[in-house]
Amino acid sequence: MLELDWVLALEGLWQWLVTASPWLAPMGWTALVLVLLFLWVKLKGWAKVKAVASWVQRAIKTVDQLLTLQDDITYIRGQLTNNGGSTVKDAAQTTARQTAETAEALKRVERTAKAAARTAREAKAASLITQKLFTDHIASTSTEAPPSR
């Protein structure tokens, strides 16, 4: 009921302004709108507009995310299947295969290193035996009398 009274009051004011002066009515309404706008800004109305605008932006962003959700799911699903080399799953399988090959190569290197260490130990033992035999031989020939001529 109160809204209807305001509407009637505004219509009556408009008619009075138009009948009083046709060029004064638009200026009066413009002044009235400016005054109402000024009062509204002064009474913290702008903060409410910013809050509503922020809420609308969040709602639009959420709707946009919901609209692109199907495309995102399709992309993720495509990445989790094989297609010949360009998906995440293909890269993971390639990495797993290369890791296994690297592990095998490392085992071969370890076997070779162990064999080389064993050979080095055997060579060292042979060298020590040879050195001892050589020293014994030198010691035995120096204590013997030189052959006569």
C-alpha positions in Angstrom: 0.0 0.0 0.0 2.8 2.4 0.9 4.6 1.7 -2.5 1.4 2.5 -4.3 1.1 5.8 -2.5 4.7 6.7 -3.5 4.0 5.8 -7.1 0.9 8.0 -7.1 2.8 10.8 -5.4 5.6 10.7 -8.0 3.1 10.6 -10.9 1.3 13.6 -9.5 4.6 15.5 -9.1 5.6 14.6 -12.6 2.3 15.9 -14.0 2.5 19.1 -12.0 6.1 19.7 -13.3 5.1 19.0 -16.9 2.1 21.3 -16.7 4.0 24.0 -15.0 6.9 24.0 -17.5 7.8 21.4 -20.1 11.5 22.2 -20.0 11.6 22.4 -16.1 10.5 18.8 -15.6 13.6 17.1 -17.0 15.8 19.4 -15.0 13.8 18.8 -11.9 14.0 15.1 -12.3 17.7 15.2 -13.0 18.2 17.3 -9.9 16.1 14.9 -7.9 18.1 11.9 -9.2 21.4 13.6 -8.4 20.2 14.4 -4.8 19.0 10.9 -4.3 22.3 9.5 -5.7 24.3 11.8 -3.4 22.3 10.8 -0.4 22.6 7.1 -1.3 26.4 7.3 -1.7 26.7 9.3 1.6 24.6 6.6 3.4 27.1 3.9 2.4 25.0 2.6 -0.5 28.1 2.2 -2.6 29.5 -0.4 -0.3 26.4 -2.4 -0.8 26.7 -2.1 -4.6 30.3 -3.3 -4.4 29.3 -6.2 -2.2 26.6 -7.2 -4.6 28.9 -6.8 -7.6 31.5 -9.0 -5.9 28.9 -11.6 -5.2 27.7 -11.5 -8.8 31.3 -11.9 -10.0 31.8 -14.9 -7.8 28.6 -16.4 -9.1 29.6 -15.8 -12.7 33.0 -17.4 -12.1 31.3 -20.4 -10.4 28.9 -20.8 -13.4 31.8 -20.5 -15.8 33.7 -23.2 -13.9 30.6 -25.4 -14.0 30.2 -24.9 -17.8 33.8 -25.8 -18.5 33.8 -28.8 -16.1 32.9 -31.3 -18.8 35.7 -30.1 -21.0 38.1 -30.3 -18.1 37.0 -33.9 -17.3 37.3 -34.9 -20.9 40.9 -33.5 -21.0 41.9 -35.3 -17.8 40.3 -38.5 -19.0 42.3 -38.2 -22.3 45.5 -37.7 -20.4 44.9 -40.9 -18.4 44.5 -43.0 -21.5 47.1 -44.1 -24.0 47.1 -42.4 -27.4 50.6 -43.2 -28.7 52.9 -41.0 -26.8 51.6 -37.6 -26.0 49.6 -38.2 -22.8 50.6 -38.2 -19.2 50.0 -42.0 -19.0 52.2 -42.6 -22.0 54.9 -40.5 -20.4 54.6 -42.4 -17.1 54.9 -45.7 -18.9 57.9 -44.5 -20.8 59.5 -43.3 -17.6 58.8 -46.6 -15.9 60.3 -48.5 -18.8 63.4 -46.3 -18.8 63.8 -46.6 -15.1 63.7 -50.4 -15.4 66.3 -50.3 -18.2 68.5 -48.0 -16.0 68.2 -50.4 -13.1 69.3 -53.3 -15.3 72.2 -51.2 -16.6 73.2 -50.3 -13.0 73.1 -54.0 -12.0 75.4 -54.8 -14.9 77.8 -52.0 -13.9 77.7 -53.3 -10.3 78.5 -56.9 -11.5 81.4 -55.5 -13.6 82.7 -53.4 -10.7 82.6 -56.5 -8.4 84.4 -58.6 -11.0 87.0 -55.8 -11.4 87.5 -55.6 -7.6 87.9 -59.4 -7.4 90.4 -59.3 -10.3 92.3 -56.4 -8.6 92.4 -58.4 -5.3 93.7 -61.5 -7.2 96.3 -59.3 -9.1 97.4 -57.8 -5.8 97.8 -61.2 -4.2 99.7 -62.5 -7.3 101.9 -59.4 -7.2 102.7 -59.9 -3.6 103.6 -63.6 -4.3 105.7 -62.6 -7.2 107.5 -59.9 -5.2 108.2 -62.3 -2.4 109.5 -64.9 -4.9 111.7 -62.3 -6.5 113.1 -61.1 -3.2 113.7 -64.7 -2.1 115.5 -65.3 -5.4 117.7 -62.2 -5.0 118.5 -63.1 -1.5 119.4 -66.7 -2.4 121.7 -65.7 -5.3 123.6 -63.1 -3.3 124.5 -65.5 -0.5 125.8 -68.1 -2.9 129.4 -67.9 -4.2 129.9 -66.4 -7.5 130.6 -69.0 -10.2 134.3 -69.4 -10.8 135.9 -68.9 -14.1 
